[in-house]
Amino acid sequence: MRTQLQTPHPVGTVRLCAALLGLASALAAHAEAPMHTDDAGTLGQGAMKLETVIGREGKTRGGELLWGAGVLPNLEMEVSLARATDRSTAPSTTLQGRGLGLKWVPWQNETGWSLGARLDVGHTRVRDPATPVRLTHREYALTGLATYRFVNEQVLHLNVGRKSTKLDGVRNNAATWAVGYELPLAQRLQLTSEVFGERHSRPDKAVGLRYEVADGLKVSAAVGRGNGRTFSQLGMAWEF
């Protein structure tokens, strides 16, 4: 997190965009809340989902609304809208983002390995009232997905990918990775834990809980720490 943005400063803006993308897994990875690590699984054809998440990262607060649908067998499409405010500046800096994701998982099993991939495209506008600057951050990510489901209902997720970001004409590429684990604590309650990151940065670590209130309706929460900051989120998801 940068401390001030009184003049146009690409590095500070990149940090703001990273904060938005990290909140609620916005734009870069639409994993099932509260996880950043995505699973190798899709909605059935014709099924839909709605997800909403609010999150905090340092002095940045934000939220995301996501809609997803199983458009074809083994193919899921997701559309998201996100907004965040950085209160470390006066006046506050606002970020508005939208994203599109496609997940294809041709190999899916109830136990054992499931394998697939996803493509994500994100667009974030950065508005700083203290300057006339209006910057746009674009991101493209391709991620390989692997999930192993144990007979005791524990689940291991592995993600490996690459993302490309472009801000004010400057493009950066980075390799990404994530490892997540789901552990059932009760019939409708799961503990989630994960470690994730990208090249040239230290990993982030997070733990969370996911509770199924009713069939298809889940609530979740998570806290995490990494790279000198803490973050948290609350979420709700409905599959129908």
Solvent accessible surface area in square Angstrom, and as a share of the most:
residue,aa,sasa,rsa
1,M,80,0.36
2,R,15,0.05
3,T,109,0.63
4,Q,100,0.45
5,L,9,0.04
6,Q,95,0.42
7,T,88,0.51
8,P,84,0.53
9,H,91,0.41
10,P,75,0.47
11,V,80,0.46
12,G,3,0.03
13,T,2,0.01
14,V,66,0.38
15,R,116,0.42
16,L,0,0.00
17,C,0,0.00
18,A,60,0.46
19,A,2,0.02
20,L,1,0.01
21,L,16,0.08
22,G,38,0.37
23,L,7,0.03
24,A,7,0.06
25,S,9,0.06
26,A,1,0.01
27,L,3,0.01
28,A,23,0.18
29,A,15,0.11
30,H,7,0.03
31,A,6,0.04
32,E,49,0.22
33,A,11,0.08
34,P,5,0.03
35,M,5,0.02
36,H,51,0.23
37,T,2,0.01
38,D,2,0.01
39,D,31,0.16
40,A,2,0.01
41,G,14,0.13
42,T,30,0.17
43,L,19,0.09
44,G,49,0.47
45,Q,110,0.49
46,G,61,0.58
47,A,32,0.25
48,M,75,0.33
49,K,17,0.07
50,L,70,0.35
51,E,16,0.07
52,T,53,0.31
53,V,8,0.04
54,I,107,0.54
55,G,10,0.09
56,R,77,0.28
57,E,9,0.04
58,G,29,0.28
59,K,126,0.53
60,T,0,0.00
61,R,92,0.33
62,G,15,0.15
63,G,24,0.23
64,E,13,0.06
65,L,97,0.48
66,L,6,0.03
67,W,82,0.29
68,G,0,0.00
69,A,7,0.06
70,G,3,0.03
71,V,57,0.33
72,L,97,0.48
73,P,88,0.56
74,N,57,0.29
75,L,41,0.20
76,E,4,0.02
77,M,54,0.24
78,E,1,0.01
79,V,64,0.37
80,S,1,0.00
81,L,107,0.53
82,A,9,0.07
83,R,126,0.46
84,A,2,0.01
85,T,34,0.20
86,D,0,0.00
87,R,157,0.57
88,S,29,0.19
89,T,9,0.05
90,A,83,0.64
91,P,73,0.46
92,S,38,0.24
93,T,0,0.00
94,T,24,0.14
95,L,0,0.00
96,Q,80,0.35
97,G,8,0.07
98,R,132,0.48
99,G,8,0.07
100,L,78,0.39
101,G,0,0.00
102,L,69,0.35
103,K,7,0.03
104,W,140,0.49
105,V,0,0.00
106,P,64,0.40
107,W,152,0.53
108,Q,70,0.31
109,N,58,0.30
110,E,161,0.72
111,T,73,0.43
112,G,18,0.18
113,W,106,0.37
114,S,1,0.01
115,L,86,0.43
116,G,17,0.16
117,A,36,0.28
118,R,5,0.02
119,L,83,0.41
120,D,2,0.01
121,V,57,0.33
122,G,4,0.04
123,H,25,0.11
124,T,0,0.00
125,R,114,0.42
126,V,5,0.03
127,R,105,0.38
128,D,5,0.03
129,P,78,0.49
130,A,46,0.36
131,T,13,0.08
132,P,125,0.79
133,V,33,0.19
134,R,107,0.39
135,L,26,0.13
136,T,25,0.14
137,H,9,0.04
138,R,102,0.37
139,E,5,0.02
140,Y,90,0.34
141,A,9,0.07
142,L,108,0.54
143,T,20,0.12
144,G,34,0.33
145,L,6,0.03
146,A,18,0.14
147,T,0,0.00
148,Y,66,0.25
149,R,69,0.25
150,F,74,0.31
151,V,136,0.78
152,N,86,0.44
153,E,123,0.55
154,Q,42,0.19
155,V,9,0.05
156,L,44,0.22
157,H,2,0.01
158,L,60,0.30
159,N,11,0.06
160,V,106,0.61
161,G,14,0.14
162,R,124,0.45
163,K,39,0.17
164,S,21,0.14
165,T,21,0.12
166,K,76,0.32
167,L,9,0.05
168,D,96,0.50
169,G,60,0.58
170,V,91,0.52
171,R,119,0.43
172,N,86,0.44
173,N,69,0.36
174,A,13,0.10
175,A,41,0.32
176,T,33,0.19
177,W,92,0.32
178,A,4,0.03
179,V,64,0.37
180,G,1,0.01
181,Y,70,0.27
182,E,16,0.07
183,L,62,0.31
184,P,39,0.24
185,L,92,0.46
186,A,61,0.47
187,Q,178,0.79
188,R,88,0.32
189,L,49,0.24
190,Q,47,0.21
191,L,61,0.30
192,T,3,0.02
193,S,45,0.29
194,E,12,0.05
195,V,51,0.29
196,F,23,0.09
197,G,16,0.16
198,E,53,0.24
199,R,118,0.43
200,H,164,0.73
201,S,54,0.35
202,R,188,0.69
203,P,54,0.34
204,D,11,0.06
205,K,123,0.52
206,A,10,0.08
207,V,79,0.45
208,G,6,0.06
209,L,82,0.41
210,R,9,0.03
211,Y,96,0.37
212,E,46,0.21
213,V,76,0.44
214,A,47,0.36
215,D,120,0.62
216,G,19,0.19
217,L,55,0.27
218,K,49,0.21
219,V,56,0.32
220,S,13,0.08
221,A,40,0.31
222,A,12,0.09
223,V,89,0.51
224,G,11,0.11
225,R,145,0.53
226,G,10,0.09
227,N,77,0.40
228,G,74,0.71
229,R,52,0.19
230,T,53,0.31
231,F,31,0.13
232,S,28,0.18
233,Q,25,0.11
234,L,104,0.52
235,G,10,0.10
236,M,96,0.43
237,A,11,0.09
238,W,123,0.43
239,E,73,0.33
240,F,104,0.43
